[in-house]
Amino acid sequence: MHIAPYDNHNQPIVDIEDGCVPLNYFNIVKLKKGEAFEYRVPGYETCIVPATGTVDVDVEGERYAKLGNRVTDVWDGEPEGVYVPANTRAQMVGLSDKAEIFVAGAKYGKTLDPFAVRRDEIDMVQYGSDETKTHRKIKHILGQQQHGRVGRLLVSELFTVGQGGWSGFPSHKHDSDRLPDESRHDETYNFRFRPNHGSGLQMLQREDDKPGDAYHIVDGSTVCIDRGYHPCAVLPGYEMYYFTILGGLSQRSLKQYFQPAHADQLHTIPGIMDMVAKFK
């Protein structure tokens, strides 16, 4: 499902028990200097990630000062995040003239401990190649390094390296809980382009050997992936970024199932298995 950009007035874009991706939660909060926003999401753990700007974060009395360092856009520095346990109150206060903050969430009932992930703790992996038109970089905010501290939530930022090309290829899915071959993970993206008048394509093929759907994605597009194979592409001459939320049904580690028709491509794309291993 594609959700076109709109002013959400700090209200969830993907709310709890969403009809398409019930395991996900997503909000974009915009604050001016001195403005505050408070939230609590029952039954969902969340992660606060400034896209741009700087905020102070308070989680039930635990204070995380000066979160976020990017000014111009999501390419302007490294991400930072604060993990907010399920059923817990969190408040953010704007420190910069303006701030745009992503709030990612996954369905999870237990209340764990909050913590921050600073820029020097981001886990990065780069894979693919210019020759295969799959060159990209992934910055894990809640990834393998935080595995024992988080319930079901995976949060990362994905960047195309260079201009144009494909992401999420070879085509894969994760819509069925049939371990050890595949895990059920709902997925939500928010896209950005540089320059911001760029755009791309999100494919969604729900059944093998049958045509699927395609969405024209623009700067600020949100895409919810409930089931099916879902590669995406950016137009030549533009760079693409997408904020990625994964919420698991029965486990946190993501087990992708690669489409058999394209499975041989796993051996042509450098570093792809290292990428797969990081979604733990």
Secondary structure, 3 states (H helix, E strand, C coil): CEECCCCCCCCCCECCCCCCCCCEEEEEEEEECCCEEEECCCCEEEEEEEEECCEEEEECCEEEEEECCCCCCCCCCCCCEEEECCCCCEEEEECCCEEEEEEEEEECCCCCCCEEECHHHCEEEEECCCCCCCCEEEEEEECHHHHHHCCCEEEEEEEECCCCEEECCCCEECEEEECCCEEEEEEEEEEEEECCCCEEEEEEECCCCCCCEEEEEECCCEEEECCCECCEEECCCCEEEEEEEEEECCCCCCCCEECHHHHHHHHCCCCHHHHHHHCC
